[in-house]
């Protein structure tokens, strides 16, 4: 396992450095600040945040975020969330390698599989992206698969329960794979996991009806938007594993519900089929597990995984600065220092949508809010505001009044 440990360490060092560079350059979007404020407020029993202007648990059934509350309470900074995100994604390589060995993959090939997972554009993409609860999906899915393979009932159910606390769609996925487990592997384990999924679904539905809430979800229809993008997504999921997931043959339909969630989404404001988004986390976990079974059938294919992953990472697609021709951001430390002033202010501040990079730093302060209305004059990613210094000079941090920041003009309230 030494190679896996080294790969995890390299991955963590590289992406903590890249993510901190992006954070200090104020290039993160609203989600980073939204989750930072959500987790900070969870310490006091509320998931309210001023990025979504409502409790996050009304947006998604993501109670697993409570796991991060003690850490963020101890270190209330955006850097804490960044380090946690990288380590969670990196740690998934270990149970993946152990699962592969459990089903009969040779140790050296299991190591290559884990390394290919870390090199995949999906894992690297959502590690470099805004924080999302979906970063928990690979490590929990791989660990659940490992325990299920060992027929360990209670550890499997614990992992399944945690996985269903990531987001409400995971309840359906757990129920689907629990039914498959009942039909093809272990009836007792499959039945128990399916009942647990039904209980979670009933609880989720009941709470929604009692509170009158409704989680965020795109519209769905039997039509495909951006068909070429969906095909590219599938290709880039398979390529880092040298297409070994296809070797499972008749078991491939088990991935269809996970794929359908992305393929049939309509008019989504974000692009779920982009390989580097957190939406791909369930599919990535499924592809990696299928790759392990594929290697059992064709062990020699494992030798091609790391070279294929390297080609995809460096020359085909990567959302990070690791692709040739890209460089880390140049940090304006004066602008970042002023973002720290916003974070530490004792007066209320309402940030404009174009200043999401500032929000990602300052949102740990519950007095800092993000404008609820969209900004019609700023349609690009707000994290790429190049006029940060001019923006901060207009804020007047330290004045004893609340500011509404609109187009860089402070208006007292």
ZAMARGU-4260 file (C-alpha; in steps of 0.2 Angstrom, whole numbers, plus 5000, padded with zeros to 4 digits):
<rodrens>
0) 5000/5000/5000 | 5015/5011/5001 | 5012/5018/4983 | 4994/5023/4988 | 5000/5032/5003
5) 5013/5042/4993 | 5000/5046/4979 | 4987/5052/4993 | 5001/5063/5000 | 5006/5070/4984
10) 4988/5073/4979 | 4985/5082/4996 | 5000/5093/4995 | 4997/5098/4977 | 4979/5102/4979
15) 4980/5111/4995 | 4993/5122/4987 | 4982/5125/4972 | 4966/5127/4981 | 4974/5140/4993
20) 4981/5149/4979 | 4964/5150/4971 | 4956/5155/4988 | 4969/5169/4991 | 4967/5175/4974
25) 4948/5177/4977 | 4943/5166/4963 | 4931/5154/4972 | 4912/5156/4968 | 4897/5157/4980
30) 4896/5139/4985 | 4913/5140/4995 | 4906/5154/5006 | 4889/5147/5007 | 4895/5130/5014
35) 4907/5140/5026 | 4893/5150/5033 | 4881/5135/5034 | 4894/5124/5044 | 4898/5139/5055
40) 4880/5142/5059 | 4877/5123/5062 | 4887/5125/5078 | 4872/5135/5084 | 4859/5123/5078
45) 4855/5132/5062 | 4860/5129/5044 | 4855/5146/5038 | 4866/5155/5026 | 4865/5171/5016
50) 4872/5163/5000 | 4855/5154/4998 | 4845/5165/5010 | 4838/5150/5019 | 4844/5135/5029
55) 4854/5124/5018 | 4845/5109/5025 | 4830/5115/5015 | 4840/5115/4999 | 4848/5098/5001
60) 4846/5084/5014 | 4865/5086/5018 | 4866/5082/5037 | 4883/5074/5035 | 4890/5092/5035
65) 4888/5091/5054 | 4904/5080/5054 | 4914/5096/5049 | 4906/5107/5062 | 4919/5104/5076
70) 4933/5106/5064 | 4927/5123/5057 | 4922/5128/5075 | 4940/5125/5080 | 4948/5133/5065
75) 4935/5146/5058 | 4943/5150/5042 | 4940/5146/5023 | 4956/5137/5023 | 4949/5124/5035
80) 4936/5119/5022 | 4948/5118/5008 | 4960/5106/5018 | 4945/5096/5023 | 4939/5095/5005
85) 4956/5089/4998 | 4959/5076/5012 | 4942/5069/5010 | 4944/5066/4991 | 4962/5059/4993
90) 4957/5047/5007 | 4945/5038/4996 | 4960/5030/4987 | 4963/5019/5002 | 4946/5010/5003
95) 4946/5009/4984 | 4963/4999/4984 | 4957/4988/4999 | 4941/4984/4990 | 4950/4979/4974
100) 4962/4968/4984 | 4946/4960/4993 | 4939/4955/4976 | 4955/4947/4970 | 4964/4961/4961
105) 4983/4959/4963 | 4990/4972/4976 | 5001/4981/4963 | 4986/4983/4951 | 4975/4988/4966
110) 4987/5002/4969 | 4987/5007/4951 | 4968/5008/4952 | 4969/5020/4967 | 4982/5031/4958
115) 4971/5032/4943 | 4956/5037/4953 | 4967/5052/4960 | 4973/5057/4943 | 4955/5056/4935
120) 4949/5073/4929 | 4933/5071/4939 | 4942/5069/4956 | 4954/5083/4952 | 4940/5094/4946
125) 4929/5094/4961 | 4944/5095/4972 | 4949/5111/4964 | 4931/5117/4963 | 4919/5125/4976
130) 4916/5115/4991 | 4901/5103/4990 | 4894/5089/5001 | 4897/5077/4986 | 4916/5076/4991
135) 4910/5063/5004 | 4903/5051/4990 | 4918/5042/4984 | 4926/5038/5001 | 4909/5032/5008
140) 4904/5022/4993 | 4921/5013/4992 | 4920/5010/5011 | 4903/5003/5009 | 4907/4992/4995
145) 4922/4985/5005 | 4912/4981/5020 | 4898/4974/5009 | 4910/4963/5000 | 4916/4956/5017
150) 4898/4954/5022 | 4900/4965/5037 | 4882/4970/5040 | 4883/4984/5053 | 4898/4993/5045
155) 4890/4993/5028 | 4873/5000/5035 | 4883/5014/5044 | 4892/5019/5028 | 4875/5018/5019
160) 4867/5029/5032 | 4881/5042/5030 | 4880/5041/5011 | 4862/5045/5012 | 4866/5060/5023
165) 4876/5068/5008 | 4861/5072/4998 | 4844/5066/4995 | 4847/5058/4978 | 4859/5046/4987
170) 4844/5038/4995 | 4838/5032/4979 | 4855/5026/4974 | 4857/5016/4990 | 4840/5008/4988
175) 4845/5003/4970 | 4861/4995/4974 | 4854/4987/4990 | 4841/4979/4979 | 4855/4973/4967
180) 4864/4966/4983 | 4849/4957/4988 | 4847/4949/4971 | 4865/4945/4967 | 4875/4945/4982
185) 4869/4944/5000 | 4850/4944/5004 | 4851/4949/5022 | 4863/4963/5019 | 4853/4969/5004
190) 4836/4968/5013 | 4843/4978/5028 | 4851/4992/5017 | 4835/4993/5007 | 4824/4995/5022
195) 4836/5008/5029 | 4834/5018/5012 | 4815/5017/5013 | 4816/5023/5031 | 4827/5038/5025
200) 4816/5041/5010 | 4800/5042/5021 | 4809/5053/5034 | 4814/5065/5020 | 4797/5065/5012
205) 4789/5068/5029 | 4800/5082/5034 | 4797/5091/5018 | 4778/5089/5019 | 4778/5096/5037
210) 4790/5111/5034 | 4783/5115/5017 | 4800/5115/5010 | 4807/5108/4993 | 4825/5103/4989
215) 4833/5110/4974 | 4833/5099/4959 | 4833/5103/4940 | 4818/5098/4929 | 4819/5081/4921
220) 4812/5076/4904 | 4815/5062/4891 | 4826/5073/4881 | 4845/5076/4881 | 4852/5093/4881
225) 4870/5095/4875 | 4872/5077/4869 | 4890/5079/4864 | 4894/5085/4882 | 4886/5069/4889
230) 4896/5058/4878 | 4912/5067/4882 | 4907/5065/4901 | 4906/5046/4899 | 4922/5045/4889
235) 4932/5055/4902 | 4925/5044/4916 | 4931/5028/4907 | 4947/5034/4900 | 4958/5036/4916
240) 4953/5018/4920 | 4958/5012/4903 | 4940/5008/4899 | 4941/4993/4912 | 4924/4997/4918
245) 4916/4991/4902 | 4923/4974/4905 | 4910/4971/4918 | 4898/4967/4903 | 4880/4963/4909
250) 4882/4973/4925 | 4884/4989/4916 | 4865/4993/4918 | 4868/4995/4937 | 4875/5012/4933
255) 4860/5019/4923 | 4851/5028/4937 | 4867/5038/4941 | 4869/5042/4923 | 4851/5046/4920
260) 4852/5059/4934 | 4864/5069/4924 | 4859/5065/4906 | 4840/5070/4908 | 4843/5085/4918
265) 4835/5100/4909 | 4839/5119/4910 | 4851/5117/4924 | 4860/5134/4928 | 4876/5124/4931
270) 4883/5111/4919 | 4881/5094/4928 | 4889/5085/4913 | 4906/5094/4915 | 4918/5081/4921
275) 4925/5092/4934 | 4909/5096/4943 | 4904/5088/4960 | 4889/5081/4951 | 4900/5067/4944
280) 4905/5061/4961 | 4893/5046/4961 | 4897/5041/4943 | 4916/5042/4947 | 4913/5030/4962
285) 4903/5018/4951 | 4916/5019/4937 | 4931/5015/4949 | 4922/5001/4957 | 4917/4994/4940
290) 4935/4996/4935 | 4941/4985/4950 | 4929/4971/4944 | 4935/4974/4926 | 4953/4971/4931
295) 4949/4954/4939 | 4943/4949/4922 | 4958/4957/4912 | 4972/4960/4924 | 4984/4966/4910
300) 4973/4981/4907 | 4978/4988/4924 | 4995/4992/4917 | 4987/5005/4905 | 4977/5015/4918
305) 4990/5027/4925 | 4997/5031/4907 | 4979/5034/4901 | 4975/5044/4916 | 4991/5054/4914
310) 4986/5058/4895 | 4969/5063/4900 | 4975/5074/4914 | 4989/5083/4905 | 4983/5084/4887
315) 4964/5081/4885 | 4954/5089/4900 | 4958/5095/4917 | 4949/5109/4927 | 4965/5113/4937
320) 4981/5122/4934 | 4990/5105/4931 | 4986/5106/4912 | 5001/5112/4901 | 4999/5131/4898
325) 4990/5135/4914 | 4997/5143/4929 | 4992/5147/4947 | 4983/5163/4950 | 4993/5179/4954
330) 4987/5184/4971 | 4983/5202/4975 | 4988/5201/4994 | 4981/5219/4997 | 4964/5213/4990
335) 4965/5198/5001 | 4969/5208/5016 | 4954/5218/5013 | 4943/5202/5012 | 4950/5198/5029
340) 4944/5215/5035 | 4926/5210/5029 | 4928/5194/5037 | 4932/5202/5054 | 4920/5216/5053
345) 4908/5218/5068 | 4896/5227/5057 | 4884/5220/5044 | 4890/5219/5026 | 4880/5215/5010
350) 4891/5209/4996 | 4886/5211/4978 | 4885/5195/4968 | 4900/5200/4958 | 4911/5198/4973
355) 4909/5180/4977 | 4927/5178/4979 | 4926/5190/4994 | 4911/5180/5000 | 4921/5164/5000
360) 4933/5172/5012 | 4922/5182/5023 | 4906/5171/5025 | 4912/5163/5041 | 4906/5179/5049
365) 4887/5178/5051 | 4885/5196/5048 | 4891/5195/5031 | 4878/5192/5017 | 4878/5190/4999
370) 4865/5199/4988 | 4851/5188/4984 | 4846/5195/4968 | 4856/5191/4952 | 4868/5204/4945
375) 4862/5208/4927 | 4878/5217/4924 | 4889/5203/4928 | 4886/5187/4919 | 4904/5179/4920
380) 4910/5169/4935 | 4910/5182/4949 | 4927/5175/4955 | 4936/5182/4941 | 4933/5200/4946
385) 4949/5209/4940 | 4945/5225/4949 | 4946/5219/4967 | 4957/5233/4973 | 4946/5246/4966
390) 4931/5237/4974 | 4939/5236/4991 | 4944/5254/4991 | 4926/5258/4989 | 4920/5248/5004
395) 4926/5259/5018 | 4928/5244/5031 | 4928/5250/5049 | 4914/5263/5047 | 4901/5260/5060
400) 4886/5257/5048 | 4880/5243/5037 | 4885/5244/5019 | 4875/5238/5004 | 4888/5235/4990
405) 4881/5239/4973 | 4892/5241/4958 | 4906/5246/4970 | 4896/5260/4977 | 4893/5259/4996
410) 4876/5264/5001 | 4873/5266/5020 | 4857/5257/5027
</rodrens>
